[in-house]
Amino acid sequence: MPQANGCSHLSQIKLTHPSVHVCRQCVERGDTWVHLRMCLECGNVGCCDSSKNKHATRHYKASKHPLIRSIEPGEAWVWCYADEVMAAELRD
């Protein structure tokens, strides 16, 4: 189990691997993204805050699912929106 870094939500992790590697909302709009993030509760993949549309953060605000992970190659970090901390690392 990942070690908590001040995060009280790690028990909510349900999914750790994405089913897609695109931001579907950006694709629908004809936009591009910088990096992709995945919700660890429902698996939603959205673009990062460096991207124009910030779909991962929008997903958190709408769903209140607190944990996301980077799905970029070589990155394993988990961010907790609710606690505003790097919560863990998930290694394959």
PDB file of N, CA, C and O in Angstrom, chain B, residues numbered from 101:
ATOM      1  N   MET B 101       0.849  -1.180   0.000  1.00  0.00           N
ATOM      2  CA  MET B 101       0.000   0.000   0.000  1.00  0.00           C
ATOM      3  C   MET B 101       0.890   1.237   0.000  1.00  0.00           C
ATOM      4  O   MET B 101       1.879   1.273   0.733  1.00  0.00           O
ATOM      5  N   PRO B 102       0.569   2.250  -0.799  1.00  0.00           N
ATOM      6  CA  PRO B 102       1.358   3.468  -0.817  1.00  0.00           C
ATOM      7  C   PRO B 102       1.363   4.148   0.550  1.00  0.00           C
ATOM      8  O   PRO B 102       0.397   4.038   1.304  1.00  0.00           O
ATOM      9  N   GLN B 103       2.415   4.828   0.858  1.00  0.00           N
ATOM     10  CA  GLN B 103       2.516   5.562   2.107  1.00  0.00           C
ATOM     11  C   GLN B 103       1.853   6.925   1.977  1.00  0.00           C
ATOM     12  O   GLN B 103       2.081   7.646   1.006  1.00  0.00           O
ATOM     13  N   ALA B 104       1.036   7.269   2.959  1.00  0.00           N
ATOM     14  CA  ALA B 104       0.345   8.564   2.959  1.00  0.00           C
ATOM     15  C   ALA B 104       1.312   9.671   3.321  1.00  0.00           C
ATOM     16  O   ALA B 104       2.226   9.481   4.123  1.00  0.00           O
ATOM     17  N   ASN B 105       1.103  10.806   2.733  1.00  0.00           N
ATOM     18  CA  ASN B 105       1.875  12.009   3.015  1.00  0.00           C
ATOM     19  C   ASN B 105       0.907  13.092   3.465  1.00  0.00           C
ATOM     20  O   ASN B 105       0.862  14.171   2.875  1.00  0.00           O
ATOM     21  N   GLY B 106       0.140  12.810   4.499  1.00  0.00           N
ATOM     22  CA  GLY B 106      -0.861  13.759   4.946  1.00  0.00           C
ATOM     23  C   GLY B 106      -2.175  13.622   4.194  1.00  0.00           C
ATOM     24  O   GLY B 106      -3.015  14.520   4.257  1.00  0.00           O
ATOM     25  N   CYS B 107      -2.369  12.521   3.486  1.00  0.00           N
ATOM     26  CA  CYS B 107      -3.595  12.286   2.734  1.00  0.00           C
ATOM     27  C   CYS B 107      -4.457  11.276   3.476  1.00  0.00           C
ATOM     28  O   CYS B 107      -3.982  10.222   3.898  1.00  0.00           O
ATOM     29  N   SER B 108      -5.719  11.613   3.625  1.00  0.00           N
ATOM     30  CA  SER B 108      -6.643  10.727   4.336  1.00  0.00           C
ATOM     31  C   SER B 108      -7.561   9.963   3.384  1.00  0.00           C
ATOM     32  O   SER B 108      -8.562   9.394   3.820  1.00  0.00           O
ATOM     33  N   HIS B 109      -7.232   9.941   2.074  1.00  0.00           N
ATOM     34  CA  HIS B 109      -8.126   9.376   1.077  1.00  0.00           C
ATOM     35  C   HIS B 109      -7.588   8.146   0.338  1.00  0.00           C
ATOM     36  O   HIS B 109      -8.249   7.658  -0.578  1.00  0.00           O
ATOM     37  N   LEU B 110      -6.434   7.639   0.699  1.00  0.00           N
ATOM     38  CA  LEU B 110      -5.835   6.537  -0.052  1.00  0.00           C
ATOM     39  C   LEU B 110      -6.704   5.283  -0.080  1.00  0.00           C
ATOM     40  O   LEU B 110      -6.589   4.474  -1.001  1.00  0.00           O
ATOM     41  N   SER B 111      -7.557   5.116   0.902  1.00  0.00           N
ATOM     42  CA  SER B 111      -8.441   3.942   0.907  1.00  0.00           C
ATOM     43  C   SER B 111      -9.497   4.019  -0.193  1.00  0.00           C
ATOM     44  O   SER B 111     -10.179   3.027  -0.453  1.00  0.00           O
ATOM     45  N   GLN B 112      -9.648   5.169  -0.843  1.00  0.00           N
ATOM     46  CA  GLN B 112     -10.638   5.342  -1.896  1.00  0.00           C
ATOM     47  C   GLN B 112     -10.131   4.928  -3.280  1.00  0.00           C
ATOM     48  O   GLN B 112     -10.879   4.999  -4.254  1.00  0.00           O
ATOM     49  N   ILE B 113      -8.874   4.499  -3.377  1.00  0.00           N
ATOM     50  CA  ILE B 113      -8.327   4.084  -4.669  1.00  0.00           C
ATOM     51  C   ILE B 113      -9.040   2.815  -5.135  1.00  0.00           C
ATOM     52  O   ILE B 113      -9.049   1.797  -4.442  1.00  0.00           O
ATOM     53  N   LYS B 114      -9.636   2.899  -6.324  1.00  0.00           N
ATOM     54  CA  LYS B 114     -10.328   1.743  -6.907  1.00  0.00           C
ATOM     55  C   LYS B 114      -9.660   1.292  -8.198  1.00  0.00           C
ATOM     56  O   LYS B 114      -9.678   0.104  -8.519  1.00  0.00           O
ATOM     57  N   LEU B 115      -9.078   2.214  -8.935  1.00  0.00           N
ATOM     58  CA  LEU B 115      -8.461   1.922 -10.225  1.00  0.00           C
ATOM     59  C   LEU B 115      -7.061   2.502 -10.256  1.00  0.00           C
ATOM     60  O   LEU B 115      -6.814   3.571  -9.697  1.00  0.00           O
ATOM     61  N   THR B 116      -6.139   1.797 -10.909  1.00  0.00           N
ATOM     62  CA  THR B 116      -4.774   2.316 -10.986  1.00  0.00           C
ATOM     63  C   THR B 116      -4.243   2.406 -12.405  1.00  0.00           C
ATOM     64  O   THR B 116      -3.187   2.997 -12.630  1.00  0.00           O
ATOM     65  N   HIS B 117      -4.966   1.822 -13.384  1.00  0.00           N
ATOM     66  CA  HIS B 117      -4.494   1.835 -14.767  1.00  0.00           C
ATOM     67  C   HIS B 117      -5.567   2.405 -15.686  1.00  0.00           C
ATOM     68  O   HIS B 117      -6.735   2.030 -15.583  1.00  0.00           O
ATOM     69  N   PRO B 118      -5.182   3.301 -16.575  1.00  0.00           N
ATOM     70  CA  PRO B 118      -6.169   3.922 -17.470  1.00  0.00           C
ATOM     71  C   PRO B 118      -6.638   2.978 -18.568  1.00  0.00           C
ATOM     72  O   PRO B 118      -5.905   2.085 -18.994  1.00  0.00           O
ATOM     73  N   SER B 119      -7.863   3.190 -19.016  1.00  0.00           N
ATOM     74  CA  SER B 119      -8.388   2.419 -20.149  1.00  0.00           C
ATOM     75  C   SER B 119      -8.185   3.177 -21.460  1.00  0.00           C
ATOM     76  O   SER B 119      -8.287   2.593 -22.538  1.00  0.00           O
ATOM     77  N   VAL B 120      -7.897   4.473 -21.368  1.00  0.00           N
ATOM     78  CA  VAL B 120      -7.624   5.302 -22.543  1.00  0.00           C
ATOM     79  C   VAL B 120      -6.430   6.200 -22.252  1.00  0.00           C
ATOM     80  O   VAL B 120      -6.095   6.450 -21.094  1.00  0.00           O
ATOM     81  N   HIS B 121      -5.796   6.680 -23.305  1.00  0.00           N
ATOM     82  CA  HIS B 121      -4.675   7.608 -23.155  1.00  0.00           C
ATOM     83  C   HIS B 121      -4.932   8.890 -23.939  1.00  0.00           C
ATOM     84  O   HIS B 121      -4.051   9.408 -24.625  1.00  0.00           O
ATOM     85  N   VAL B 122      -6.154   9.385 -23.820  1.00  0.00           N
ATOM     86  CA  VAL B 122      -6.540  10.663 -24.416  1.00  0.00           C
ATOM     87  C   VAL B 122      -7.493  11.364 -23.459  1.00  0.00           C
ATOM     88  O   VAL B 122      -8.153  10.715 -22.648  1.00  0.00           O
ATOM     89  N   CYS B 123      -7.564  12.666 -23.549  1.00  0.00           N
ATOM     90  CA  CYS B 123      -8.591  13.424 -22.841  1.00  0.00           C
ATOM     91  C   CYS B 123      -9.791  13.478 -23.788  1.00  0.00           C
ATOM     92  O   CYS B 123      -9.800  14.243 -24.752  1.00  0.00           O
ATOM     93  N   ARG B 124     -10.790  12.665 -23.502  1.00  0.00           N
ATOM     94  CA  ARG B 124     -11.949  12.579 -24.399  1.00  0.00           C
ATOM     95  C   ARG B 124     -12.658  13.914 -24.558  1.00  0.00           C
ATOM     96  O   ARG B 124     -13.156  14.226 -25.640  1.00  0.00           O
ATOM     97  N   GLN B 125     -12.709  14.700 -23.499  1.00  0.00           N
ATOM     98  CA  GLN B 125     -13.377  15.999 -23.585  1.00  0.00           C
ATOM     99  C   GLN B 125     -12.621  16.933 -24.529  1.00  0.00           C
ATOM    100  O   GLN B 125     -13.242  17.683 -25.282  1.00  0.00           O
ATOM    101  N   CYS B 126     -11.304  16.895 -24.498  1.00  0.00           N
ATOM    102  CA  CYS B 126     -10.515  17.708 -25.434  1.00  0.00           C
ATOM    103  C   CYS B 126     -10.716  17.207 -26.866  1.00  0.00           C
ATOM    104  O   CYS B 126     -10.866  18.006 -27.790  1.00  0.00           O
ATOM    105  N   VAL B 127     -10.720  15.890 -27.045  1.00  0.00           N
ATOM    106  CA  VAL B 127     -10.934  15.318 -28.376  1.00  0.00           C
ATOM    107  C   VAL B 127     -12.274  15.788 -28.927  1.00  0.00           C
ATOM    108  O   VAL B 127     -12.360  16.196 -30.085  1.00  0.00           O
ATOM    109  N   GLU B 128     -13.325  15.733 -28.101  1.00  0.00           N
ATOM    110  CA  GLU B 128     -14.650  16.168 -28.533  1.00  0.00           C
ATOM    111  C   GLU B 128     -14.667  17.642 -28.951  1.00  0.00           C
ATOM    112  O   GLU B 128     -15.407  18.025 -29.857  1.00  0.00           O
ATOM    113  N   ARG B 129     -13.852  18.461 -28.290  1.00  0.00           N
ATOM    114  CA  ARG B 129     -13.795  19.897 -28.585  1.00  0.00           C
ATOM    115  C   ARG B 129     -12.808  20.230 -29.700  1.00  0.00           C
ATOM    116  O   ARG B 129     -12.767  21.362 -30.181  1.00  0.00           O
ATOM    117  N   GLY B 130     -12.017  19.246 -30.106  1.00  0.00           N
ATOM    118  CA  GLY B 130     -10.986  19.503 -31.097  1.00  0.00           C
ATOM    119  C   GLY B 130      -9.777  20.201 -30.521  1.00  0.00           C
ATOM    120  O   GLY B 130      -9.017  20.834 -31.254  1.00  0.00           O
ATOM    121  N   ASP B 131      -9.587  20.093 -29.202  1.00  0.00           N
ATOM    122  CA  ASP B 131      -8.460  20.717 -28.513  1.00  0.00           C
ATOM    123  C   ASP B 131      -7.360  19.704 -28.245  1.00  0.00           C
ATOM    124  O   ASP B 131      -7.555  18.499 -28.405  1.00  0.00           O
ATOM    125  N   THR B 132      -6.218  20.199 -27.840  1.00  0.00           N
ATOM    126  CA  THR B 132      -5.086  19.355 -27.455  1.00  0.00           C
ATOM    127  C   THR B 132      -4.843  19.511 -25.959  1.00  0.00           C
ATOM    128  O   THR B 132      -5.460  20.357 -25.312  1.00  0.00           O
ATOM    129  N   TRP B 133      -3.955  18.705 -25.415  1.00  0.00           N
ATOM    130  CA  TRP B 133      -3.622  18.753 -24.001  1.00  0.00           C
ATOM    131  C   TRP B 133      -2.116  18.652 -23.850  1.00  0.00           C
ATOM    132  O   TRP B 133      -1.395  18.323 -24.792  1.00  0.00           O
ATOM    133  N   VAL B 134      -1.654  18.950 -22.619  1.00  0.00           N
ATOM    134  CA  VAL B 134      -0.223  18.882 -22.306  1.00  0.00           C
ATOM    135  C   VAL B 134       0.106  17.524 -21.677  1.00  0.00           C
ATOM    136  O   VAL B 134       0.967  16.802 -22.181  1.00  0.00           O
ATOM    137  N   HIS B 135      -0.571  17.174 -20.586  1.00  0.00           N
ATOM    138  CA  HIS B 135      -0.369  15.907 -19.875  1.00  0.00           C
ATOM    139  C   HIS B 135      -1.722  15.339 -19.473  1.00  0.00           C
ATOM    140  O   HIS B 135      -2.721  16.055 -19.417  1.00  0.00           O
ATOM    141  N   LEU B 136      -1.737  14.040 -19.194  1.00  0.00           N
ATOM    142  CA  LEU B 136      -2.977  13.371 -18.810  1.00  0.00           C
ATOM    143  C   LEU B 136      -2.929  12.905 -17.356  1.00  0.00           C
ATOM    144  O   LEU B 136      -1.890  12.485 -16.848  1.00  0.00           O
ATOM    145  N   ARG B 137      -4.094  12.996 -16.706  1.00  0.00           N
ATOM    146  CA  ARG B 137      -4.264  12.561 -15.322  1.00  0.00           C
ATOM    147  C   ARG B 137      -5.466  11.630 -15.249  1.00  0.00           C
ATOM    148  O   ARG B 137      -6.428  11.797 -15.999  1.00  0.00           O
ATOM    149  N   MET B 138      -5.419  10.649 -14.350  1.00  0.00           N
ATOM    150  CA  MET B 138      -6.519   9.713 -14.214  1.00  0.00           C
ATOM    151  C   MET B 138      -7.086   9.746 -12.806  1.00  0.00           C
ATOM    152  O   MET B 138      -6.334   9.728 -11.831  1.00  0.00           O
ATOM    153  N   CYS B 139      -8.398   9.793 -12.694  1.00  0.00           N
ATOM    154  CA  CYS B 139      -9.096   9.711 -11.411  1.00  0.00           C
ATOM    155  C   CYS B 139      -8.950   8.284 -10.887  1.00  0.00           C
ATOM    156  O   CYS B 139      -9.235   7.326 -11.605  1.00  0.00           O
ATOM    157  N   LEU B 140      -8.511   8.145  -9.653  1.00  0.00           N
ATOM    158  CA  LEU B 140      -8.289   6.820  -9.081  1.00  0.00           C
ATOM    159  C   LEU B 140      -9.554   6.220  -8.476  1.00  0.00           C
ATOM    160  O   LEU B 140      -9.528   5.104  -7.956  1.00  0.00           O
ATOM    161  N   GLU B 141     -10.643   6.948  -8.543  1.00  0.00           N
ATOM    162  CA  GLU B 141     -11.915   6.399  -8.067  1.00  0.00           C
ATOM    163  C   GLU B 141     -12.761   5.854  -9.213  1.00  0.00           C
ATOM    164  O   GLU B 141     -13.307   4.755  -9.111  1.00  0.00           O
ATOM    165  N   CYS B 142     -12.874   6.617 -10.308  1.00  0.00           N
ATOM    166  CA  CYS B 142     -13.757   6.177 -11.401  1.00  0.00           C
ATOM    167  C   CYS B 142     -13.024   5.926 -12.718  1.00  0.00           C
ATOM    168  O   CYS B 142     -13.621   5.399 -13.657  1.00  0.00           O
ATOM    169  N   GLY B 143     -11.739   6.294 -12.806  1.00  0.00           N
ATOM    170  CA  GLY B 143     -10.966   6.045 -14.017  1.00  0.00           C
ATOM    171  C   GLY B 143     -11.048   7.126 -15.072  1.00  0.00           C
ATOM    172  O   GLY B 143     -10.453   6.980 -16.140  1.00  0.00           O
ATOM    173  N   ASN B 144     -11.769   8.211 -14.809  1.00  0.00           N
ATOM    174  CA  ASN B 144     -11.854   9.303 -15.775  1.00  0.00           C
ATOM    175  C   ASN B 144     -10.455   9.829 -16.099  1.00  0.00           C
ATOM    176  O   ASN B 144      -9.658  10.078 -15.194  1.00  0.00           O
ATOM    177  N   VAL B 145     -10.161   9.995 -17.377  1.00  0.00           N
ATOM    178  CA  VAL B 145      -8.887  10.572 -17.812  1.00  0.00           C
ATOM    179  C   VAL B 145      -9.151  11.980 -18.305  1.00  0.00           C
ATOM    180  O   VAL B 145     -10.006  12.204 -19.161  1.00  0.00           O
ATOM    181  N   GLY B 146      -8.400  12.933 -17.752  1.00  0.00           N
ATOM    182  CA  GLY B 146      -8.549  14.325 -18.137  1.00  0.00           C
ATOM    183  C   GLY B 146      -7.201  14.990 -18.271  1.00  0.00           C
ATOM    184  O   GLY B 146      -6.178  14.457 -17.842  1.00  0.00           O
ATOM    185  N   CYS B 147      -7.217  16.158 -18.871  1.00  0.00           N
ATOM    186  CA  CYS B 147      -5.974  16.905 -19.080  1.00  0.00           C
ATOM    187  C   CYS B 147      -5.575  17.661 -17.810  1.00  0.00           C
ATOM    188  O   CYS B 147      -6.415  17.968 -16.964  1.00  0.00           O
ATOM    189  N   CYS B 148      -4.289  17.950 -17.697  1.00  0.00           N
ATOM    190  CA  CYS B 148      -3.711  18.578 -16.517  1.00  0.00           C
ATOM    191  C   CYS B 148      -4.001  20.080 -16.469  1.00  0.00           C
ATOM    192  O   CYS B 148      -4.590  20.644 -17.391  1.00  0.00           O
ATOM    193  N   ASP B 149      -3.579  20.706 -15.384  1.00  0.00           N
ATOM    194  CA  ASP B 149      -3.787  22.149 -15.217  1.00  0.00           C
ATOM    195  C   ASP B 149      -2.903  22.995 -16.116  1.00  0.00           C
ATOM    196  O   ASP B 149      -3.148  24.193 -16.255  1.00  0.00           O
ATOM    197  N   SER B 150      -1.884  22.411 -16.729  1.00  0.00           N
ATOM    198  CA  SER B 150      -1.083  23.145 -17.716  1.00  0.00           C
ATOM    199  C   SER B 150      -1.785  23.167 -19.065  1.00  0.00           C
ATOM    200  O   SER B 150      -1.389  23.911 -19.962  1.00  0.00           O
ATOM    201  N   SER B 151      -2.813  22.364 -19.211  1.00  0.00           N
ATOM    202  CA  SER B 151      -3.596  22.320 -20.437  1.00  0.00           C
ATOM    203  C   SER B 151      -4.672  23.398 -20.395  1.00  0.00           C
ATOM    204  O   SER B 151      -5.094  23.835 -19.324  1.00  0.00           O
ATOM    205  N   LYS B 152      -5.101  23.812 -21.564  1.00  0.00           N
ATOM    206  CA  LYS B 152      -6.091  24.889 -21.693  1.00  0.00           C
ATOM    207  C   LYS B 152      -7.376  24.617 -20.905  1.00  0.00           C
ATOM    208  O   LYS B 152      -7.904  25.516 -20.250  1.00  0.00           O
ATOM    209  N   ASN B 153      -7.878  23.383 -20.969  1.00  0.00           N
ATOM    210  CA  ASN B 153      -9.198  23.092 -20.417  1.00  0.00           C
ATOM    211  C   ASN B 153      -9.217  22.555 -18.984  1.00  0.00           C
ATOM    212  O   ASN B 153     -10.265  22.579 -18.338  1.00  0.00           O
ATOM    213  N   LYS B 154      -8.098  22.081 -18.484  1.00  0.00           N
ATOM    214  CA  LYS B 154      -7.981  21.605 -17.094  1.00  0.00           C
ATOM    215  C   LYS B 154      -9.084  20.608 -16.726  1.00  0.00           C
ATOM    216  O   LYS B 154      -9.715  20.735 -15.676  1.00  0.00           O
ATOM    217  N   HIS B 155      -9.310  19.622 -17.589  1.00  0.00           N
ATOM    218  CA  HIS B 155     -10.418  18.700 -17.376  1.00  0.00           C
ATOM    219  C   HIS B 155     -10.262  17.815 -16.143  1.00  0.00           C
ATOM    220  O   HIS B 155     -11.272  17.433 -15.553  1.00  0.00           O
ATOM    221  N   ALA B 156      -9.053  17.474 -15.731  1.00  0.00           N
ATOM    222  CA  ALA B 156      -8.881  16.654 -14.528  1.00  0.00           C
ATOM    223  C   ALA B 156      -9.367  17.417 -13.295  1.00  0.00           C
ATOM    224  O   ALA B 156     -10.071  16.854 -12.456  1.00  0.00           O
ATOM    225  N   THR B 157      -9.000  18.676 -13.184  1.00  0.00           N
ATOM    226  CA  THR B 157      -9.452  19.486 -12.049  1.00  0.00           C
ATOM    227  C   THR B 157     -10.957  19.728 -12.131  1.00  0.00           C
ATOM    228  O   THR B 157     -11.640  19.718 -11.107  1.00  0.00           O
ATOM    229  N   ARG B 158     -11.471  19.941 -13.320  1.00  0.00           N
ATOM    230  CA  ARG B 158     -12.925  20.107 -13.475  1.00  0.00           C
ATOM    231  C   ARG B 158     -13.657  18.844 -13.020  1.00  0.00           C
ATOM    232  O   ARG B 158     -14.716  18.922 -12.397  1.00  0.00           O
ATOM    233  N   HIS B 159     -13.088  17.689 -13.334  1.00  0.00           N
ATOM    234  CA  HIS B 159     -13.694  16.425 -12.897  1.00  0.00           C
ATOM    235  C   HIS B 159     -13.733  16.371 -11.372  1.00  0.00           C
ATOM    236  O   HIS B 159     -14.755  16.000 -10.795  1.00  0.00           O
ATOM    237  N   TYR B 160     -12.643  16.735 -10.718  1.00  0.00           N
ATOM    238  CA  TYR B 160     -12.630  16.735  -9.246  1.00  0.00           C
ATOM    239  C   TYR B 160     -13.700  17.667  -8.699  1.00  0.00           C
ATOM    240  O   TYR B 160     -14.446  17.289  -7.795  1.00  0.00           O
ATOM    241  N   LYS B 161     -13.783  18.867  -9.228  1.00  0.00           N
ATOM    242  CA  LYS B 161     -14.763  19.831  -8.715  1.00  0.00           C
ATOM    243  C   LYS B 161     -16.194  19.345  -8.881  1.00  0.00           C
ATOM    244  O   LYS B 161     -17.047  19.629  -8.040  1.00  0.00           O
ATOM    245  N   ALA B 162     -16.463  18.621  -9.951  1.00  0.00           N
ATOM    246  CA  ALA B 162     -17.819  18.111 -10.199  1.00  0.00           C
ATOM    247  C   ALA B 162     -18.114  16.833  -9.414  1.00  0.00           C
ATOM    248  O   ALA B 162     -19.235  16.644  -8.941  1.00  0.00           O
ATOM    249  N   SER B 163     -17.122  15.960  -9.273  1.00  0.00           N
ATOM    250  CA  SER B 163     -17.344  14.634  -8.680  1.00  0.00           C
ATOM    251  C   SER B 163     -16.932  14.544  -7.223  1.00  0.00           C
ATOM    252  O   SER B 163     -17.457  13.719  -6.475  1.00  0.00           O
ATOM    253  N   LYS B 164     -15.994  15.389  -6.819  1.00  0.00           N
ATOM    254  CA  LYS B 164     -15.374  15.331  -5.487  1.00  0.00           C
ATOM    255  C   LYS B 164     -14.537  14.069  -5.285  1.00  0.00           C
ATOM    256  O   LYS B 164     -14.251  13.702  -4.146  1.00  0.00           O
ATOM    257  N   HIS B 165     -14.137  13.396  -6.375  1.00  0.00           N
ATOM    258  CA  HIS B 165     -13.206  12.270  -6.280  1.00  0.00           C
ATOM    259  C   HIS B 165     -11.829  12.873  -6.026  1.00  0.00           C
ATOM    260  O   HIS B 165     -11.312  13.568  -6.901  1.00  0.00           O
ATOM    261  N   PRO B 166     -11.213  12.640  -4.872  1.00  0.00           N
ATOM    262  CA  PRO B 166     -10.036  13.408  -4.470  1.00  0.00           C
ATOM    263  C   PRO B 166      -8.701  13.032  -5.108  1.00  0.00           C
ATOM    264  O   PRO B 166      -7.806  13.875  -5.176  1.00  0.00           O
ATOM    265  N   LEU B 167      -8.537  11.791  -5.581  1.00  0.00           N
ATOM    266  CA  LEU B 167      -7.209  11.335  -5.996  1.00  0.00           C
ATOM    267  C   LEU B 167      -7.069  11.181  -7.502  1.00  0.00           C
ATOM    268  O   LEU B 167      -7.929  10.607  -8.171  1.00  0.00           O
ATOM    269  N   ILE B 168      -5.961  11.710  -8.017  1.00  0.00           N
ATOM    270  CA  ILE B 168      -5.598  11.493  -9.416  1.00  0.00           C
ATOM    271  C   ILE B 168      -4.175  11.001  -9.462  1.00  0.00           C
ATOM    272  O   ILE B 168      -3.405  11.179  -8.519  1.00  0.00           O
ATOM    273  N   ARG B 169      -3.832  10.373 -10.583  1.00  0.00           N
ATOM    274  CA  ARG B 169      -2.439  10.011 -10.817  1.00  0.00           C
ATOM    275  C   ARG B 169      -2.041  10.504 -12.187  1.00  0.00           C
ATOM    276  O   ARG B 169      -2.882  10.679 -13.070  1.00  0.00           O
ATOM    277  N   SER B 170      -0.757  10.726 -12.356  1.00  0.00           N
ATOM    278  CA  SER B 170      -0.222  11.003 -13.677  1.00  0.00           C
ATOM    279  C   SER B 170      -0.207   9.696 -14.451  1.00  0.00           C
ATOM    280  O   SER B 170       0.148   8.647 -13.914  1.00  0.00           O
ATOM    281  N   ILE B 171      -0.596   9.770 -15.719  1.00  0.00           N
ATOM    282  CA  ILE B 171      -0.459   8.577 -16.566  1.00  0.00           C
ATOM    283  C   ILE B 171       0.567   8.836 -17.665  1.00  0.00           C
ATOM    284  O   ILE B 171       0.539   8.210 -18.725  1.00  0.00           O
ATOM    285  N   GLU B 172       1.461   9.763 -17.391  1.00  0.00           N
ATOM    286  CA  GLU B 172       2.565  10.030 -18.305  1.00  0.00           C
ATOM    287  C   GLU B 172       3.644   8.977 -18.105  1.00  0.00           C
ATOM    288  O   GLU B 172       3.869   8.537 -16.977  1.00  0.00           O
ATOM    289  N   PRO B 173       4.321   8.562 -19.180  1.00  0.00           N
ATOM    290  CA  PRO B 173       5.391   7.557 -19.054  1.00  0.00           C
ATOM    291  C   PRO B 173       6.445   7.976 -18.029  1.00  0.00           C
ATOM    292  O   PRO B 173       6.921   9.112 -18.039  1.00  0.00           O
ATOM    293  N   GLY B 174       6.798   7.051 -17.154  1.00  0.00           N
ATOM    294  CA  GLY B 174       7.834   7.300 -16.157  1.00  0.00           C
ATOM    295  C   GLY B 174       7.370   8.042 -14.915  1.00  0.00           C
ATOM    296  O   GLY B 174       8.162   8.247 -13.995  1.00  0.00           O
ATOM    297  N   GLU B 175       6.110   8.450 -14.865  1.00  0.00           N
ATOM    298  CA  GLU B 175       5.595   9.157 -13.692  1.00  0.00           C
ATOM    299  C   GLU B 175       4.640   8.245 -12.932  1.00  0.00           C
ATOM    300  O   GLU B 175       3.838   7.536 -13.538  1.00  0.00           O
ATOM    301  N   ALA B 176       4.727   8.265 -11.594  1.00  0.00           N
ATOM    302  CA  ALA B 176       3.903   7.383 -10.773  1.00  0.00           C
ATOM    303  C   ALA B 176       3.232   8.130  -9.617  1.00  0.00           C
ATOM    304  O   ALA B 176       2.643   7.500  -8.739  1.00  0.00           O
ATOM    305  N   TRP B 177       3.313   9.460  -9.608  1.00  0.00           N
ATOM    306  CA  TRP B 177       2.802  10.211  -8.463  1.00  0.00           C
ATOM    307  C   TRP B 177       1.281  10.262  -8.422  1.00  0.00           C
ATOM    308  O   TRP B 177       0.597  10.167  -9.440  1.00  0.00           O
ATOM    309  N   VAL B 178       0.781  10.416  -7.190  1.00  0.00           N
ATOM    310  CA  VAL B 178      -0.648  10.559  -6.909  1.00  0.00           C
ATOM    311  C   VAL B 178      -0.834  11.900  -6.204  1.00  0.00           C
ATOM    312  O   VAL B 178      -0.110  12.219  -5.261  1.00  0.00           O
ATOM    313  N   TRP B 179      -1.807  12.680  -6.666  1.00  0.00           N
ATOM    314  CA  TRP B 179      -2.135  13.969  -6.059  1.00  0.00           C
ATOM    315  C   TRP B 179      -3.504  13.876  -5.398  1.00  0.00           C
ATOM    316  O   TRP B 179      -4.440  13.321  -5.974  1.00  0.00           O
ATOM    317  N   CYS B 180      -3.620  14.418  -4.196  1.00  0.00           N
ATOM    318  CA  CYS B 180      -4.906  14.502  -3.507  1.00  0.00           C
ATOM    319  C   CYS B 180      -5.378  15.943  -3.562  1.00  0.00           C
ATOM    320  O   CYS B 180      -4.786  16.824  -2.938  1.00  0.00           O
ATOM    321  N   TYR B 181      -6.442  16.181  -4.309  1.00  0.00           N
ATOM    322  CA  TYR B 181      -7.013  17.525  -4.391  1.00  0.00           C
ATOM    323  C   TYR B 181      -7.532  17.992  -3.037  1.00  0.00           C
ATOM    324  O   TYR B 181      -7.321  19.143  -2.653  1.00  0.00           O
ATOM    325  N   ALA B 182      -8.210  17.103  -2.309  1.00  0.00           N
ATOM    326  CA  ALA B 182      -8.836  17.481  -1.050  1.00  0.00           C
ATOM    327  C   ALA B 182      -7.811  17.914  -0.004  1.00  0.00           C
ATOM    328  O   ALA B 182      -8.008  18.913   0.688  1.00  0.00           O
ATOM    329  N   ASP B 183      -6.722  17.165   0.108  1.00  0.00           N
ATOM    330  CA  ASP B 183      -5.697  17.470   1.104  1.00  0.00           C
ATOM    331  C   ASP B 183      -4.559  18.322   0.543  1.00  0.00           C
ATOM    332  O   ASP B 183      -3.684  18.767   1.285  1.00  0.00           O
ATOM    333  N   GLU B 184      -4.579  18.546  -0.768  1.00  0.00           N
ATOM    334  CA  GLU B 184      -3.566  19.347  -1.465  1.00  0.00           C
ATOM    335  C   GLU B 184      -2.149  18.873  -1.175  1.00  0.00           C
ATOM    336  O   GLU B 184      -1.276  19.654  -0.798  1.00  0.00           O
ATOM    337  N   VAL B 185      -1.939  17.546  -1.366  1.00  0.00           N
ATOM    338  CA  VAL B 185      -0.617  16.961  -1.148  1.00  0.00           C
ATOM    339  C   VAL B 185      -0.336  15.897  -2.204  1.00  0.00           C
ATOM    340  O   VAL B 185      -1.255  15.294  -2.759  1.00  0.00           O
ATOM    341  N   MET B 186       0.966  15.674  -2.472  1.00  0.00           N
ATOM    342  CA  MET B 186       1.382  14.487  -3.203  1.00  0.00           C
ATOM    343  C   MET B 186       1.171  13.348  -2.232  1.00  0.00           C
ATOM    344  O   MET B 186       1.851  13.256  -1.210  1.00  0.00           O
ATOM    345  N   ALA B 187       0.232  12.485  -2.550  1.00  0.00           N
ATOM    346  CA  ALA B 187      -0.224  11.503  -1.577  1.00  0.00           C
ATOM    347  C   ALA B 187       0.567  10.199  -1.604  1.00  0.00           C
ATOM    348  O   ALA B 187       0.715   9.553  -0.567  1.00  0.00           O
ATOM    349  N   ALA B 188       1.074   9.803  -2.760  1.00  0.00           N
ATOM    350  CA  ALA B 188       1.721   8.503  -2.883  1.00  0.00           C
ATOM    351  C   ALA B 188       2.367   8.363  -4.249  1.00  0.00           C
ATOM    352  O   ALA B 188       2.314   9.275  -5.075  1.00  0.00           O
ATOM    353  N   GLU B 189       2.972   7.215  -4.472  1.00  0.00           N
ATOM    354  CA  GLU B 189       3.434   6.808  -5.797  1.00  0.00           C
ATOM    355  C   GLU B 189       2.878   5.415  -6.045  1.00  0.00           C
ATOM    356  O   GLU B 189       2.864   4.570  -5.149  1.00  0.00           O
ATOM    357  N   LEU B 190       2.426   5.187  -7.259  1.00  0.00           N
ATOM    358  CA  LEU B 190       1.922   3.871  -7.655  1.00  0.00           C
ATOM    359  C   LEU B 190       2.847   3.314  -8.718  1.00  0.00           C
ATOM    360  O   LEU B 190       2.882   3.816  -9.841  1.00  0.00           O
ATOM    361  N   ARG B 191       3.580   2.301  -8.378  1.00  0.00           N
ATOM    362  CA  ARG B 191       4.498   1.657  -9.336  1.00  0.00           C
ATOM    363  C   ARG B 191       3.844   0.419  -9.901  1.00  0.00           C
ATOM    364  O   ARG B 191       3.175  -0.328  -9.188  1.00  0.00           O
ATOM    365  N   ASP B 192       4.042   0.211 -11.179  1.00  0.00           N
ATOM    366  CA  ASP B 192       3.488  -0.976 -11.833  1.00  0.00           C
ATOM    367  C   ASP B 192       4.283  -2.210 -11.472  1.00  0.00           C
ATOM    368  O   ASP B 192       3.963  -3.306 -11.931  1.00  0.00           O
TER     369      ASP B 192
END
